[in-house]
Amino acid sequence: MHNAIQKTIQFISQLKLEQIYNIVVLSIIFIILTLASVALYRPVGVQQFQNVERLSQQSMYANTQDMAVRLINQRPIRYVHYLKLMQAHQMEQDRAQQLPALVQE
């Protein structure tokens, strides 16, 4: 046991300050990525669920409506899927604004 403690102390004393900083930075990055992953797979709240319901009932953006209907049938709705729905809705809105107006005869 005493020999293991001495080897550990010897290993720590050989570390340079830059290596210690690198270990600290890498561990902070790992913690941030882990917490972000956990947060993305949590179920959405009431407000977000109401947004999904609202998007599933609207008919102006068909692709968004289809995606929202599929999400409502899938329980529980995860934040990662909710954010994908919001991104798809935003892209469909932008695409609809860029299309030229219809010419009526």
Backbone atoms as SQL, in Angstrom:
CREATE TABLE atoms (id INTEGER PRIMARY KEY, chain TEXT, resi INTEGER, resn TEXT, atom TEXT, x REAL, y REAL, z REAL);
INSERT INTO atoms VALUES
  (1, 'A', 1, 'MET', 'N', 0.828, -1.192, 0.000),
  (2, 'A', 1, 'MET', 'CA', 0.000, 0.000, 0.000),
  (3, 'A', 1, 'MET', 'C', 0.866, 1.248, 0.000),
  (4, 'A', 2, 'HIS', 'N', 1.891, 1.240, 0.838),
  (5, 'A', 2, 'HIS', 'CA', 2.785, 2.390, 0.936),
  (6, 'A', 2, 'HIS', 'C', 3.507, 2.632, -0.389),
  (7, 'A', 3, 'ASN', 'N', 3.853, 1.549, -1.077),
  (8, 'A', 3, 'ASN', 'CA', 4.544, 1.644, -2.359),
  (9, 'A', 3, 'ASN', 'C', 3.639, 2.278, -3.419),
  (10, 'A', 4, 'ALA', 'N', 2.365, 1.942, -3.403),
  (11, 'A', 4, 'ALA', 'CA', 1.421, 2.515, -4.363),
  (12, 'A', 4, 'ALA', 'C', 1.261, 4.013, -4.134),
  (13, 'A', 5, 'ILE', 'N', 1.225, 4.422, -2.884),
  (14, 'A', 5, 'ILE', 'CA', 1.101, 5.852, -2.565),
  (15, 'A', 5, 'ILE', 'C', 2.339, 6.598, -3.037),
  (16, 'A', 6, 'GLN', 'N', 3.504, 6.011, -2.843),
  (17, 'A', 6, 'GLN', 'CA', 4.741, 6.659, -3.294),
  (18, 'A', 6, 'GLN', 'C', 4.765, 6.795, -4.818),
  (19, 'A', 7, 'LYS', 'N', 4.318, 5.773, -5.526),
  (20, 'A', 7, 'LYS', 'CA', 4.293, 5.843, -6.988),
  (21, 'A', 7, 'LYS', 'C', 3.306, 6.909, -7.464),
  (22, 'A', 8, 'THR', 'N', 2.179, 7.023, -6.787),
  (23, 'A', 8, 'THR', 'CA', 1.190, 8.039, -7.142),
  (24, 'A', 8, 'THR', 'C', 1.752, 9.433, -6.918),
  (25, 'A', 9, 'ILE', 'N', 2.393, 9.644, -5.789),
  (26, 'A', 9, 'ILE', 'CA', 2.992, 10.954, -5.493),
  (27, 'A', 9, 'ILE', 'C', 4.097, 11.267, -6.489),
  (28, 'A', 10, 'GLN', 'N', 4.888, 10.276, -6.853),
  (29, 'A', 10, 'GLN', 'CA', 5.960, 10.479, -7.827),
  (30, 'A', 10, 'GLN', 'C', 5.377, 10.838, -9.198),
  (31, 'A', 11, 'PHE', 'N', 4.304, 10.176, -9.594),
  (32, 'A', 11, 'PHE', 'CA', 3.664, 10.471, -10.878),
  (33, 'A', 11, 'PHE', 'C', 3.114, 11.895, -10.889),
  (34, 'A', 12, 'ILE', 'N', 2.460, 12.299, -9.812),
  (35, 'A', 12, 'ILE', 'CA', 1.884, 13.644, -9.735),
  (36, 'A', 12, 'ILE', 'C', 2.976, 14.699, -9.740),
  (37, 'A', 13, 'SER', 'N', 4.082, 14.428, -9.089),
  (38, 'A', 13, 'SER', 'CA', 5.160, 15.421, -9.048),
  (39, 'A', 13, 'SER', 'C', 5.837, 15.584, -10.405),
  (40, 'A', 14, 'GLN', 'N', 5.735, 14.589, -11.275),
  (41, 'A', 14, 'GLN', 'CA', 6.349, 14.687, -12.598),
  (42, 'A', 14, 'GLN', 'C', 5.477, 15.442, -13.597),
  (43, 'A', 15, 'LEU', 'N', 4.215, 15.655, -13.259),
  (44, 'A', 15, 'LEU', 'CA', 3.330, 16.403, -14.152),
  (45, 'A', 15, 'LEU', 'C', 3.750, 17.864, -14.214),
  (46, 'A', 16, 'LYS', 'N', 3.716, 18.395, -15.404),
  (47, 'A', 16, 'LYS', 'CA', 4.017, 19.809, -15.577),
  (48, 'A', 16, 'LYS', 'C', 2.733, 20.605, -15.418),
  (49, 'A', 17, 'LEU', 'N', 2.882, 21.895, -15.159),
  (50, 'A', 17, 'LEU', 'CA', 1.727, 22.750, -14.937),
  (51, 'A', 17, 'LEU', 'C', 0.836, 22.794, -16.179),
  (52, 'A', 18, 'GLU', 'N', 1.434, 22.803, -17.350),
  (53, 'A', 18, 'GLU', 'CA', 0.661, 22.829, -18.590),
  (54, 'A', 18, 'GLU', 'C', -0.182, 21.560, -18.742),
  (55, 'A', 19, 'GLN', 'N', 0.357, 20.423, -18.358),
  (56, 'A', 19, 'GLN', 'CA', -0.396, 19.175, -18.428),
  (57, 'A', 19, 'GLN', 'C', -1.581, 19.198, -17.462),
  (58, 'A', 20, 'ILE', 'N', -1.374, 19.779, -16.287),
  (59, 'A', 20, 'ILE', 'CA', -2.467, 19.896, -15.316),
  (60, 'A', 20, 'ILE', 'C', -3.559, 20.796, -15.879),
  (61, 'A', 21, 'TYR', 'N', -3.181, 21.911, -16.485),
  (62, 'A', 21, 'TYR', 'CA', -4.167, 22.802, -17.108),
  (63, 'A', 21, 'TYR', 'C', -4.940, 22.078, -18.208),
  (64, 'A', 22, 'ASN', 'N', -4.239, 21.312, -19.022),
  (65, 'A', 22, 'ASN', 'CA', -4.899, 20.567, -20.099),
  (66, 'A', 22, 'ASN', 'C', -5.906, 19.561, -19.539),
  (67, 'A', 23, 'ILE', 'N', -5.535, 18.889, -18.467),
  (68, 'A', 23, 'ILE', 'CA', -6.445, 17.925, -17.842),
  (69, 'A', 23, 'ILE', 'C', -7.680, 18.632, -17.307),
  (70, 'A', 24, 'VAL', 'N', -7.497, 19.788, -16.675),
  (71, 'A', 24, 'VAL', 'CA', -8.628, 20.545, -16.130),
  (72, 'A', 24, 'VAL', 'C', -9.546, 21.011, -17.258),
  (73, 'A', 25, 'VAL', 'N', -8.979, 21.548, -18.328),
  (74, 'A', 25, 'VAL', 'CA', -9.783, 22.035, -19.452),
  (75, 'A', 25, 'VAL', 'C', -10.546, 20.879, -20.105),
  (76, 'A', 26, 'LEU', 'N', -9.888, 19.761, -20.316),
  (77, 'A', 26, 'LEU', 'CA', -10.556, 18.604, -20.918),
  (78, 'A', 26, 'LEU', 'C', -11.676, 18.076, -20.033),
  (79, 'A', 27, 'SER', 'N', -11.456, 18.070, -18.734),
  (80, 'A', 27, 'SER', 'CA', -12.518, 17.588, -17.842),
  (81, 'A', 27, 'SER', 'C', -13.706, 18.544, -17.838),
  (82, 'A', 28, 'ILE', 'N', -13.463, 19.854, -17.911),
  (83, 'A', 28, 'ILE', 'CA', -14.557, 20.826, -17.977),
  (84, 'A', 28, 'ILE', 'C', -15.342, 20.648, -19.278),
  (85, 'A', 29, 'ILE', 'N', -14.645, 20.474, -20.390),
  (86, 'A', 29, 'ILE', 'CA', -15.314, 20.254, -21.678),
  (87, 'A', 29, 'ILE', 'C', -16.142, 18.974, -21.632),
  (88, 'A', 30, 'PHE', 'N', -15.603, 17.917, -21.051),
  (89, 'A', 30, 'PHE', 'CA', -16.327, 16.650, -20.935),
  (90, 'A', 30, 'PHE', 'C', -17.586, 16.815, -20.088),
  (91, 'A', 31, 'ILE', 'N', -17.480, 17.545, -18.988),
  (92, 'A', 31, 'ILE', 'CA', -18.645, 17.772, -18.122),
  (93, 'A', 31, 'ILE', 'C', -19.714, 18.566, -18.864),
  (94, 'A', 32, 'ILE', 'N', -19.306, 19.598, -19.599),
  (95, 'A', 32, 'ILE', 'CA', -20.267, 20.415, -20.351),
  (96, 'A', 32, 'ILE', 'C', -20.983, 19.571, -21.402),
  (97, 'A', 33, 'LEU', 'N', -20.241, 18.769, -22.151),
  (98, 'A', 33, 'LEU', 'CA', -20.852, 17.922, -23.181),
  (99, 'A', 33, 'LEU', 'C', -21.790, 16.880, -22.572),
  (100, 'A', 34, 'THR', 'N', -21.409, 16.332, -21.433),
  (101, 'A', 34, 'THR', 'CA', -22.264, 15.352, -20.763),
  (102, 'A', 34, 'THR', 'C', -23.567, 15.987, -20.303),
  (103, 'A', 35, 'LEU', 'N', -23.479, 17.156, -19.668),
  (104, 'A', 35, 'LEU', 'CA', -24.688, 17.836, -19.198),
  (105, 'A', 35, 'LEU', 'C', -25.582, 18.262, -20.361),
  (106, 'A', 36, 'ALA', 'N', -24.979, 18.706, -21.463),
  (107, 'A', 36, 'ALA', 'CA', -25.767, 19.090, -22.637),
  (108, 'A', 36, 'ALA', 'C', -26.488, 17.880, -23.227),
  (109, 'A', 37, 'SER', 'N', -25.814, 16.746, -23.273),
  (110, 'A', 37, 'SER', 'CA', -26.450, 15.529, -23.795),
  (111, 'A', 37, 'SER', 'C', -27.611, 15.094, -22.914),
  (112, 'A', 38, 'VAL', 'N', -27.415, 15.159, -21.611),
  (113, 'A', 38, 'VAL', 'CA', -28.492, 14.790, -20.689),
  (114, 'A', 38, 'VAL', 'C', -29.673, 15.742, -20.854),
  (115, 'A', 39, 'ALA', 'N', -29.393, 17.037, -21.008),
  (116, 'A', 39, 'ALA', 'CA', -30.467, 18.025, -21.149),
  (117, 'A', 39, 'ALA', 'C', -31.252, 17.825, -22.443),
  (118, 'A', 40, 'LEU', 'N', -30.591, 17.412, -23.508),
  (119, 'A', 40, 'LEU', 'CA', -31.284, 17.219, -24.784),
  (120, 'A', 40, 'LEU', 'C', -32.245, 16.038, -24.762),
  (121, 'A', 41, 'TYR', 'N', -31.996, 15.077, -23.919),
  (122, 'A', 41, 'TYR', 'CA', -32.849, 13.895, -23.892),
  (123, 'A', 41, 'TYR', 'C', -33.866, 13.915, -22.757),
  (124, 'A', 42, 'ARG', 'N', -34.039, 15.073, -22.128),
  (125, 'A', 42, 'ARG', 'CA', -35.094, 15.226, -21.131),
  (126, 'A', 42, 'ARG', 'C', -36.411, 15.515, -21.844),
  (127, 'A', 43, 'PRO', 'N', -37.532, 15.169, -21.218),
  (128, 'A', 43, 'PRO', 'CA', -38.834, 15.477, -21.830),
  (129, 'A', 43, 'PRO', 'C', -39.094, 16.984, -21.834),
  (130, 'A', 44, 'VAL', 'N', -39.869, 17.439, -22.803),
  (131, 'A', 44, 'VAL', 'CA', -40.185, 18.862, -22.903),
  (132, 'A', 44, 'VAL', 'C', -41.183, 19.254, -21.821),
  (133, 'A', 45, 'GLY', 'N', -41.280, 20.553, -21.586),
  (134, 'A', 45, 'GLY', 'CA', -42.219, 21.077, -20.614),
  (135, 'A', 45, 'GLY', 'C', -43.588, 21.306, -21.225),
  (136, 'A', 46, 'VAL', 'N', -44.473, 21.865, -20.410),
  (137, 'A', 46, 'VAL', 'CA', -45.856, 22.094, -20.832),
  (138, 'A', 46, 'VAL', 'C', -45.910, 23.098, -21.980),
  (139, 'A', 47, 'GLN', 'N', -45.155, 24.187, -21.876),
  (140, 'A', 47, 'GLN', 'CA', -45.175, 25.225, -22.911),
  (141, 'A', 47, 'GLN', 'C', -44.702, 24.675, -24.256),
  (142, 'A', 48, 'GLN', 'N', -43.633, 23.890, -24.236),
  (143, 'A', 48, 'GLN', 'CA', -43.121, 23.321, -25.480),
  (144, 'A', 48, 'GLN', 'C', -44.115, 22.310, -26.064),
  (145, 'A', 49, 'PHE', 'N', -44.767, 21.538, -25.197),
  (146, 'A', 49, 'PHE', 'CA', -45.765, 20.582, -25.687),
  (147, 'A', 49, 'PHE', 'C', -46.934, 21.316, -26.333),
  (148, 'A', 50, 'GLN', 'N', -47.333, 22.441, -25.747),
  (149, 'A', 50, 'GLN', 'CA', -48.412, 23.235, -26.336),
  (150, 'A', 50, 'GLN', 'C', -47.996, 23.795, -27.692),
  (151, 'A', 51, 'ASN', 'N', -46.727, 24.172, -27.833),
  (152, 'A', 51, 'ASN', 'CA', -46.230, 24.636, -29.132),
  (153, 'A', 51, 'ASN', 'C', -46.315, 23.524, -30.177),
  (154, 'A', 52, 'VAL', 'N', -45.970, 22.309, -29.780),
  (155, 'A', 52, 'VAL', 'CA', -46.045, 21.178, -30.709),
  (156, 'A', 52, 'VAL', 'C', -47.501, 20.923, -31.100),
  (157, 'A', 53, 'GLU', 'N', -48.413, 20.990, -30.127),
  (158, 'A', 53, 'GLU', 'CA', -49.837, 20.808, -30.435),
  (159, 'A', 53, 'GLU', 'C', -50.332, 21.884, -31.400),
  (160, 'A', 54, 'ARG', 'N', -49.919, 23.130, -31.163),
  (161, 'A', 54, 'ARG', 'CA', -50.329, 24.238, -32.032),
  (162, 'A', 54, 'ARG', 'C', -49.815, 24.016, -33.454),
  (163, 'A', 55, 'LEU', 'N', -48.568, 23.577, -33.577),
  (164, 'A', 55, 'LEU', 'CA', -48.004, 23.330, -34.907),
  (165, 'A', 55, 'LEU', 'C', -48.668, 22.134, -35.589),
  (166, 'A', 56, 'SER', 'N', -49.149, 21.182, -34.817),
  (167, 'A', 56, 'SER', 'CA', -49.805, 20.018, -35.427),
  (168, 'A', 56, 'SER', 'C', -51.203, 20.360, -35.937),
  (169, 'A', 57, 'GLN', 'N', -51.791, 21.440, -35.427),
  (170, 'A', 57, 'GLN', 'CA', -53.144, 21.814, -35.839),
  (171, 'A', 57, 'GLN', 'C', -53.165, 22.861, -36.945),
  (172, 'A', 58, 'GLN', 'N', -52.053, 23.536, -37.169),
  (173, 'A', 58, 'GLN', 'CA', -52.020, 24.550, -38.226),
  (174, 'A', 58, 'GLN', 'C', -51.863, 23.861, -39.576),
  (175, 'A', 59, 'SER', 'N', -52.279, 24.535, -40.634),
  (176, 'A', 59, 'SER', 'CA', -52.188, 23.919, -41.964),
  (177, 'A', 59, 'SER', 'C', -51.384, 24.768, -42.945),
  (178, 'A', 60, 'MET', 'N', -50.786, 25.840, -42.456),
  (179, 'A', 60, 'MET', 'CA', -50.041, 26.723, -43.347),
  (180, 'A', 60, 'MET', 'C', -48.716, 26.090, -43.795),
  (181, 'A', 61, 'TYR', 'N', -48.078, 25.345, -42.908),
  (182, 'A', 61, 'TYR', 'CA', -46.797, 24.704, -43.207),
  (183, 'A', 61, 'TYR', 'C', -46.990, 23.192, -43.074),
  (184, 'A', 62, 'ALA', 'N', -47.180, 22.525, -44.195),
  (185, 'A', 62, 'ALA', 'CA', -47.561, 21.107, -44.199),
  (186, 'A', 62, 'ALA', 'C', -46.466, 20.199, -43.636),
  (187, 'A', 63, 'ASN', 'N', -45.211, 20.443, -44.008),
  (188, 'A', 63, 'ASN', 'CA', -44.132, 19.583, -43.518),
  (189, 'A', 63, 'ASN', 'C', -43.987, 19.694, -42.007),
  (190, 'A', 64, 'THR', 'N', -44.094, 20.913, -41.498),
  (191, 'A', 64, 'THR', 'CA', -44.018, 21.116, -40.056),
  (192, 'A', 64, 'THR', 'C', -45.191, 20.443, -39.364),
  (193, 'A', 65, 'GLN', 'N', -46.364, 20.530, -39.970),
  (194, 'A', 65, 'GLN', 'CA', -47.549, 19.900, -39.382),
  (195, 'A', 65, 'GLN', 'C', -47.365, 18.382, -39.301),
  (196, 'A', 66, 'ASP', 'N', -46.877, 17.769, -40.370),
  (197, 'A', 66, 'ASP', 'CA', -46.655, 16.321, -40.363),
  (198, 'A', 66, 'ASP', 'C', -45.653, 15.921, -39.282),
  (199, 'A', 67, 'MET', 'N', -44.583, 16.683, -39.181),
  (200, 'A', 67, 'MET', 'CA', -43.563, 16.380, -38.180),
  (201, 'A', 67, 'MET', 'C', -44.122, 16.534, -36.765),
  (202, 'A', 68, 'ALA', 'N', -44.935, 17.558, -36.543),
  (203, 'A', 68, 'ALA', 'CA', -45.529, 17.784, -35.225),
  (204, 'A', 68, 'ALA', 'C', -46.518, 16.679, -34.868),
  (205, 'A', 69, 'VAL', 'N', -47.284, 16.218, -35.844),
  (206, 'A', 69, 'VAL', 'CA', -48.237, 15.124, -35.588),
  (207, 'A', 69, 'VAL', 'C', -47.480, 13.859, -35.198),
  (208, 'A', 70, 'ARG', 'N', -46.385, 13.579, -35.900),
  (209, 'A', 70, 'ARG', 'CA', -45.571, 12.408, -35.547),
  (210, 'A', 70, 'ARG', 'C', -44.993, 12.545, -34.142),
  (211, 'A', 71, 'LEU', 'N', -44.592, 13.766, -33.773),
  (212, 'A', 71, 'LEU', 'CA', -44.040, 13.984, -32.432),
  (213, 'A', 71, 'LEU', 'C', -45.095, 13.798, -31.352),
  (214, 'A', 72, 'ILE', 'N', -46.306, 14.242, -31.612),
  (215, 'A', 72, 'ILE', 'CA', -47.364, 14.103, -30.605),
  (216, 'A', 72, 'ILE', 'C', -47.677, 12.632, -30.365),
  (217, 'A', 73, 'ASN', 'N', -47.611, 11.823, -31.403),
  (218, 'A', 73, 'ASN', 'CA', -47.863, 10.390, -31.248),
  (219, 'A', 73, 'ASN', 'C', -46.723, 9.680, -30.532),
  (220, 'A', 74, 'GLN', 'N', -45.572, 10.311, -30.473),
  (221, 'A', 74, 'GLN', 'CA', -44.403, 9.731, -29.811),
  (222, 'A', 74, 'GLN', 'C', -44.315, 10.329, -28.406),
  (223, 'A', 75, 'ARG', 'N', -44.437, 9.523, -27.396),
  (224, 'A', 75, 'ARG', 'CA', -44.366, 10.023, -26.020),
  (225, 'A', 75, 'ARG', 'C', -43.178, 9.402, -25.327),
  (226, 'A', 76, 'PRO', 'N', -42.464, 10.067, -24.499),
  (227, 'A', 76, 'PRO', 'CA', -42.462, 11.510, -24.286),
  (228, 'A', 76, 'PRO', 'C', -41.681, 12.216, -25.385),
  (229, 'A', 77, 'ILE', 'N', -41.981, 13.479, -25.569),
  (230, 'A', 77, 'ILE', 'CA', -41.272, 14.280, -26.570),
  (231, 'A', 77, 'ILE', 'C', -39.981, 14.780, -25.930),
  (232, 'A', 78, 'ARG', 'N', -38.862, 14.499, -26.549),
  (233, 'A', 78, 'ARG', 'CA', -37.554, 14.919, -26.035),
  (234, 'A', 78, 'ARG', 'C', -37.195, 16.291, -26.607),
  (235, 'A', 79, 'TYR', 'N', -36.357, 17.026, -25.861),
  (236, 'A', 79, 'TYR', 'CA', -35.940, 18.349, -26.314),
  (237, 'A', 79, 'TYR', 'C', -35.228, 18.293, -27.655),
  (238, 'A', 80, 'VAL', 'N', -34.462, 17.248, -27.901),
  (239, 'A', 80, 'VAL', 'CA', -33.732, 17.154, -29.166),
  (240, 'A', 80, 'VAL', 'C', -34.706, 17.112, -30.340),
  (241, 'A', 81, 'HIS', 'N', -35.825, 16.389, -30.187),
  (242, 'A', 81, 'HIS', 'CA', -36.817, 16.330, -31.262),
  (243, 'A', 81, 'HIS', 'C', -37.603, 17.630, -31.355),
  (244, 'A', 82, 'TYR', 'N', -37.873, 18.237, -30.213),
  (245, 'A', 82, 'TYR', 'CA', -38.571, 19.524, -30.209),
  (246, 'A', 82, 'TYR', 'C', -37.740, 20.588, -30.928),
  (247, 'A', 83, 'LEU', 'N', -36.440, 20.620, -30.662),
  (248, 'A', 83, 'LEU', 'CA', -35.575, 21.606, -31.318),
  (249, 'A', 83, 'LEU', 'C', -35.473, 21.347, -32.819),
  (250, 'A', 84, 'LYS', 'N', -35.477, 20.082, -33.226),
  (251, 'A', 84, 'LYS', 'CA', -35.477, 19.770, -34.662),
  (252, 'A', 84, 'LYS', 'C', -36.764, 20.252, -35.316),
  (253, 'A', 85, 'LEU', 'N', -37.888, 20.101, -34.614),
  (254, 'A', 85, 'LEU', 'CA', -39.170, 20.588, -35.133),
  (255, 'A', 85, 'LEU', 'C', -39.144, 22.103, -35.286),
  (256, 'A', 86, 'MET', 'N', -38.618, 22.800, -34.294),
  (257, 'A', 86, 'MET', 'CA', -38.561, 24.263, -34.360),
  (258, 'A', 86, 'MET', 'C', -37.650, 24.726, -35.495),
  (259, 'A', 87, 'GLN', 'N', -36.554, 24.014, -35.702),
  (260, 'A', 87, 'GLN', 'CA', -35.651, 24.362, -36.800),
  (261, 'A', 87, 'GLN', 'C', -36.334, 24.119, -38.148),
  (262, 'A', 88, 'ALA', 'N', -37.043, 23.011, -38.272),
  (263, 'A', 88, 'ALA', 'CA', -37.757, 22.720, -39.522),
  (264, 'A', 88, 'ALA', 'C', -38.842, 23.759, -39.775),
  (265, 'A', 89, 'HIS', 'N', -39.529, 24.169, -38.725),
  (266, 'A', 89, 'HIS', 'CA', -40.571, 25.193, -38.854),
  (267, 'A', 89, 'HIS', 'C', -39.960, 26.517, -39.319),
  (268, 'A', 90, 'GLN', 'N', -38.837, 26.889, -38.732),
  (269, 'A', 90, 'GLN', 'CA', -38.165, 28.133, -39.123),
  (270, 'A', 90, 'GLN', 'C', -37.710, 28.073, -40.577),
  (271, 'A', 91, 'MET', 'N', -37.151, 26.942, -40.984),
  (272, 'A', 91, 'MET', 'CA', -36.690, 26.807, -42.368),
  (273, 'A', 91, 'MET', 'C', -37.865, 26.854, -43.340),
  (274, 'A', 92, 'GLU', 'N', -38.990, 26.238, -42.964),
  (275, 'A', 92, 'GLU', 'CA', -40.161, 26.249, -43.840),
  (276, 'A', 92, 'GLU', 'C', -40.751, 27.656, -43.934),
  (277, 'A', 93, 'GLN', 'N', -40.725, 28.397, -42.834),
  (278, 'A', 93, 'GLN', 'CA', -41.191, 29.788, -42.869),
  (279, 'A', 93, 'GLN', 'C', -40.311, 30.627, -43.793),
  (280, 'A', 94, 'ASP', 'N', -39.000, 30.470, -43.669),
  (281, 'A', 94, 'ASP', 'CA', -38.077, 31.230, -44.516),
  (282, 'A', 94, 'ASP', 'C', -38.271, 30.881, -45.985),
  (283, 'A', 95, 'ARG', 'N', -38.448, 29.599, -46.274),
  (284, 'A', 95, 'ARG', 'CA', -38.635, 29.167, -47.660),
  (285, 'A', 95, 'ARG', 'C', -39.947, 29.715, -48.215),
  (286, 'A', 96, 'ALA', 'N', -40.985, 29.768, -47.405),
  (287, 'A', 96, 'ALA', 'CA', -42.281, 30.288, -47.863),
  (288, 'A', 96, 'ALA', 'C', -42.200, 31.780, -48.147),
  (289, 'A', 97, 'GLN', 'N', -41.383, 32.512, -47.409),
  (290, 'A', 97, 'GLN', 'CA', -41.242, 33.949, -47.640),
  (291, 'A', 97, 'GLN', 'C', -40.427, 34.238, -48.890),
  (292, 'A', 98, 'GLN', 'N', -39.565, 33.317, -49.285),
  (293, 'A', 98, 'GLN', 'CA', -38.711, 33.538, -50.442),
  (294, 'A', 98, 'GLN', 'C', -39.386, 33.172, -51.758),
  (295, 'A', 99, 'LEU', 'N', -40.444, 32.392, -51.708),
  (296, 'A', 99, 'LEU', 'CA', -41.119, 31.988, -52.944),
  (297, 'A', 99, 'LEU', 'C', -41.806, 33.190, -53.582),
  (298, 'A', 100, 'PRO', 'N', -41.831, 33.256, -54.906),
  (299, 'A', 100, 'PRO', 'CA', -42.514, 34.374, -55.563),
  (300, 'A', 100, 'PRO', 'C', -44.023, 34.272, -55.389),
  (301, 'A', 101, 'ALA', 'N', -44.668, 35.402, -55.481),
  (302, 'A', 101, 'ALA', 'CA', -46.125, 35.437, -55.343),
  (303, 'A', 101, 'ALA', 'C', -46.773, 34.792, -56.560),
  (304, 'A', 102, 'LEU', 'N', -47.934, 34.194, -56.346),
  (305, 'A', 102, 'LEU', 'CA', -48.672, 33.575, -57.449),
  (306, 'A', 102, 'LEU', 'C', -49.324, 34.659, -58.301),
  (307, 'A', 103, 'VAL', 'N', -49.275, 34.459, -59.592),
  (308, 'A', 103, 'VAL', 'CA', -49.904, 35.401, -60.512),
  (309, 'A', 103, 'VAL', 'C', -51.306, 34.895, -60.798),
  (310, 'A', 104, 'GLN', 'N', -52.287, 35.731, -60.530),
  (311, 'A', 104, 'GLN', 'CA', -53.666, 35.335, -60.790),
  (312, 'A', 104, 'GLN', 'C', -54.094, 35.890, -62.137),
  (313, 'A', 105, 'GLU', 'N', -54.805, 35.093, -62.888),
  (314, 'A', 105, 'GLU', 'CA', -55.228, 35.495, -64.231),
  (315, 'A', 105, 'GLU', 'C', -56.633, 36.005, -64.238);
